[in-house]
């Protein structure tokens, strides 16, 4: 793997391209000129990746493609990557898109690795690493929150990543294992309260955070779920917007309202929390993982916590494929990736930079 195209040069895509450019020949592509005050360390081309002919010509020149595009654009990218026989990586949380890509992977001559972000992605790698230390499992509970560090207003939120992706997670049902049975539950339900170092938060079910884990752990435990961490009251207000005002039926309007009301902030925090219960030999035990991640300087620039934790996860998976530490073709589940291997990559090493 030598030449890599990174599609979408928002904050995450730009950092992914920056990280990979240390080792690979990277071309970053976006339909708009990047608006950065610093010089980017990779080639940038302006192009419309929604054009199939343009995308086909572009991928002819690359060994791999990394999509940092909105989830609804990924099917076309994956189709062309499959036709060209090049490696494909994305950040999608959308379940239907992932299933489509998985079906493509069945006849692929290259790697197809969707869901390589924070959740799904890093959180599943952490949870599965913990689970491997148990003889028999009872419970895996995964929680992630990407939040403004200093919230204001009733929503207590800012959209530091794709509003369309957040809305999609809130509307679609979430897959869980409950009482040993795989099932779907409504997102924004199952509210629980979490105290992190004296600060109270709420957490509720959202779609896609488990990736393929319900399939992997089916029949092996009693409980498996993923919930998104927010400041108290956020979930109730989102239910009001989507279901009482019926804005779920006009996603574009909802996205416009939220984007205008809650723009990104520089000071954010990402909380990652995982709990695994089960037996080690004959002893019932509970293991926990918690870290808080904050903005971090990488290559002379400060990146938001959500940007660098997401970008480092997908860049690490690309590195592992290039190093031969993952399969060379077919579908890659995030939970099959070794946490130690991920953290040993150059991109993965950034997770060591900060501890809560």
N, C-alpha and C positions, 0 to 999 in steps of 0.2 A: 504494500500500500504506500503510494508516494503522493499522488495528487488527490486532494479532497475539496469538494465544493461545499460550502456552508451557505444555506439558503435562509435569508432573513437576518438583517443586521440591526435588530433592536439591541437592547442591552445584553441579553443572554447570548444571542447569535454572535454578536461582536466579540464577546469574551471567549466563546467557544473557538472562534476562528483565531483569536489571539493566542490561546493556549496551544492549539494544534499547530500553529505556524512555527513554534519552536522546533518542531520535528518534521513536519510535512510541508509540501507546497500547497498552500491554501488559497482558494479563490472565494471571496465573499460576494454574495449576490443579493441585491435588493432592488425593488422597483423605484426607490427614491435614493438620492445621494445621501450617504451617511452624514449626520450632523454632529460631528465630534470635533473638539478643539485640538485634539492631539493626532499625530500621524499614526495611521493604522499599520501594523507590521505584516500585512498580507495584501495581496492584490484585490482590488474591488472593481466589480463591473456592475453597471446599472442594467437591469433586465426584468422582464415580466415573466416570473416563473409560473404564472397561470397559463402561459402559452405553451402548449404541448410541443410544438416544433422548436421553440427556443430552448426549452428544457432538455429536449432530446439532443440537440447539438451541444449544449453545455456539458451534459453528462458523458458524451462521447470522449471528452478530454479528461475524465477523472476516474479514479479507482474506487471512490467512495463518495457518498453524499450524506450530509448531516442536515436535517430539516429542523430549523428553529422557527418554522412558519406556524400560523394558526392551524389547529387540528384538521379543519375541513379542507385544507389544501394538500394533506399528506397522501391521500390515496393515489393521486396522479403522479406524485413524485415517486412513490413506491412502485407503481406500475412500470414506469420508465427505467428505474433502477433494476427491476426484475428482467426487463427486456435486454438491458445492456450487460447484465451479469456483474453489477458492481455492488459493493456493500452499502447498506442503508441503515441509518440511525435516526431516531426522532425523539421528541419530548412529549408525545401525545398522552393525554389522560383519557381520551375518548375510547370507550370500550368497543364500540362498533368498528371504529377505524382500526383498532388493534387486531380485531378478529379478521378483518379484511387482509391486513398485512400478514397475519399468521397463515392464512390460506395461500397467499402468494409464496411464502417461504417453503411450503411443501415441495415445490418444484424449482426452488432457487439453486443457483450454483454459487451464490454468495451469501453473506450474513444479512439477516434482517433482525434488527434489534430496536424495536420501538420501546417507548415508556422509560427512557434512560434519564429522566430528570430527578427531581427531589421526591415527589410522591405522585405517581409510582416512580420507582427507581431506587434512590439511595435508601429510603426507609425500608423497602422490602429486602434489600441486601443486608441491612442491619438486623432486621427481625429474623431472617433466615439463618444468619450467622449465629445468633443467640440460640435459635431452635436446635441447631446441630449439636449443641452441647448437652442436650437432654436425651435420656433413654426413651421416654414416652412423654408426649405432649398433652396438655390439657387446654391451654389458652395462649393465643397470641393477640395482643392489642397494640395497634400502631397509631401514633398521633403526630401530626405535623401542623405547625402554624407559621405562616408568613405574614407578619404584622407590622404596622407602624410602631416604632418604639415609643412614641409619645402620641397616643390616640386622642382625637377630639371628636365631638359630635356624637349623636346617638348610634350611628353605624360603627364608630370606632375602627375605621378601616381606611386603607388607601390601596389603589390598584397598582401595585408595583410590578405586576405582570398582566398578561392578557385578560381583560375583562370578559371577553367571549369565552375563554377557558374557564374562568371562575363561574360564570352563569351556567355553563354546560355541566359543571360538577354539581351545582346546586339543584338543577332541574332533573337530571337523569337519576334513576334508581341506583342504589349501591348494592354490590354483591357481598354477602357475608356467609360465614358458617355459624349457625346458632343451634344449640342443642344437637350438635353433630350433623346438621342438615344444611346443605347449600341452599340459599334463598336470596331473594331480592328484597331490599327494604327502601323506603322513601328517603331521599336525601333531605337534610335539615331536620330529620327526626333523631330520636335517641340521645337527646341532650343530656350531657353530664357536666359536672363541674370539676375543674382541676386547679390546684394551688401550686404555683411555681414560684418558689422563694418569696412567699408572702403575697404574691399577686394572684388574684382569682381570675380564671378563664373559664369559658365554656367550650365544649367540643361536641360535634354532631356528625352524623354520617354524611359523606359526600361520595359521589361516583368516581370510580376509576383508581382510587388510591392504592388498592391492593394489586392492581395489575392482574397477573395470572395466578396469584397465590391460592385462591379458593380451589382451583383445580389441583394445584400441587399438593395441598394439605387436606383434600377431601378424604374423609374416612380416617384421619390421623389425629384429630383433636375435637374438642367439644365446641370451642369458640374461636373465631377469627374475625376481626373487624378492623376497619380503618375509620378514623374520625379527624376532621379538621378543627384545629384550635383557633378560637376567636375570642375577643373581649366580650364580656357578658352583654346580652341583649341583641347582638348582631343577627343571630339566626332568626329570632322572632320578627325583626324588622324586614329581613329578606323575604320571609314567608308573607308578610303583609304586602310587600311590593309585587311579589310574583303571583300570589294566589288570591288576595283580596282585590288588588287593583288589576289583576289578570294580565300583568306585564309578561308573564311566561309565554303568552301568545304573540308577543312582539319583541323578540329578543334584541333586535337592532335598536329599538327605542329604549329598552332597559339598559343596554350597553351604553348608549349615548348619555343617558341620565347619570349613570354611575360614574362614567369616565369624567364627565364635567364636574360632578359633585365631589369626587374623591380622587384627585390626581395623585401620581406617585410622590413619595417623600424620599429624601436622601437617607434619613436615619430610620432604618428598619431592623427587624430582628427575625430570625428563623429559629423556632423551637422544634427539636426532634426528640420524640419520647417513644420508647418501645418497652413493652412488658411481655415476658414469656413465663408461663407457669407449667410445671410438669414434674416428672420424676427423673432424678439422676440416680440410677440403680434403684434402690427402694425408698429413697427419701424425696418427699414432696418439697419443691423449692420454687422460688420466684426470683427471676433475674430482671433487672431494669437497666435501661440505657437512657441517658438524658444529656443533651448538649444544646446550648444556645449559641447561635452564630450571628455575628454582627458585620457591618461593612468592613471590607478588607482591601488593602492596597495590593494590587497585582500588576506587575510590569509598569510601575510608576503611576498608576491610576487607581482611584478608590471606586470600588464596585459595591453596589447594594448587596445585602446578605442573600436575598432571593436570587439575584443574578449569579453570584459566584458559586453558591451551593448547587444550583441547577447546572450551570455550565461545567463545573468541575466533574460532576457525575457523568455527564455524557462524554466529555473529553476523555475521561478515564477509561470508559468502555471502549472507545475507539483505540486507545493505546493498547488495551489488553488484547483486542482482536489482532492488531498489528504485531504484537509480541508472541502470538500463537498460544496465549493462555486461555482463550475461549475457542469455541468451534469455528471452523473456517467457512462453514456454510449453514444455511437453515436458520430457524427461529431461535433466538436467545431469550430465555426467561431471566428477568432480573434476579430472582431468588436463587438462581444457579451460579451467580457470580460470587466469588470469594471476597469478603470484606477486606481481608488482609491483602489480597492481590490488588484490589481497587485502591486502597490506601498507599500501596507501594509505588503506584504510578506517579509521574511528575505532577499531573493535574490533581490526583487524589491526595497528594501530600498537603494540599492547602487545608484539608479538614483537620490537620493537626495544629494549625496555626492559632486556633482559638478554642478555648473551653469555657463552658458556662461557669 
